[in-house]
Amino acid sequence: MKLNERGLLVVLSGPSGVGKGTVRKALFEMEGHDLVYSISMTTRPPREGEVDGEDYYFVSKEEFERRIREEMFIEYAEFVGHYYGTPKDKVDEQLKLGKEVVLEIEVQGALQVRKKAKDAVFVFIAPPNKEALYRRLLRRGTEDPETIQKRMEKAEREFPLAHKYDYIVVNDEVTNAADRILAIIRAEHAKTERSIYKYNQMLEVK
Ligand code: 5GP
């Protein structure tokens, strides 16, 4: 299969609290795209209002570890005491159909995908400044102070990893950030290495 016949894998990542989830949701609410979101699996208990099979697939630690052994994840990471992972089968299926598949994952997982999927696009979502990140973690109100502190320290260690990504998008304002991501996805499609095969066919270039 040629590179451009397969769908595009888009990895949105960045430290916890930058608003990845909110930006991703805003992106999916925008018109004019046909993106598919890859629902992750986790051992974290559901937060209020979260729905199994929509926000995450919520499973036990035993179930998750069985799936690790059976190599059912593209990537997985342990994040503040819980497992999170991207199920392989659904993503592969959608990519084979030529769909654009979006992962929204933390940094360690994104770096695992980077090693495996050379043709994926990696977007680092950054906070406008450290205070904004801290405020967002506090405001979410779903974690105890110790967890918030752990997430903040982890974020500090992750800031320098942005250089491993293809793009950096600052989440200064959610719709702006989502707009920029959509523009990136569109530009990626027009990249010569992705479009040359179709182009050559279209104009019968030998
Ligand atoms: P939360 O508990 O706030 O929903 O998620 C914690 C972190 O895990 C967030 O940074 C989120 O993006 C990340 N995450 C969600 N799903 C996955 C996944 O499948 N793999 C990895 N590596 N991280 C994930």
Residues whose N, C-alpha, C, O or C-beta is under 5 A from the ligand:
A	BS01	5GP	G14 P15 S16 S40 M41 E75 Y76 A77 F79 Y84 G85 T86 E104 I105 E106 G109
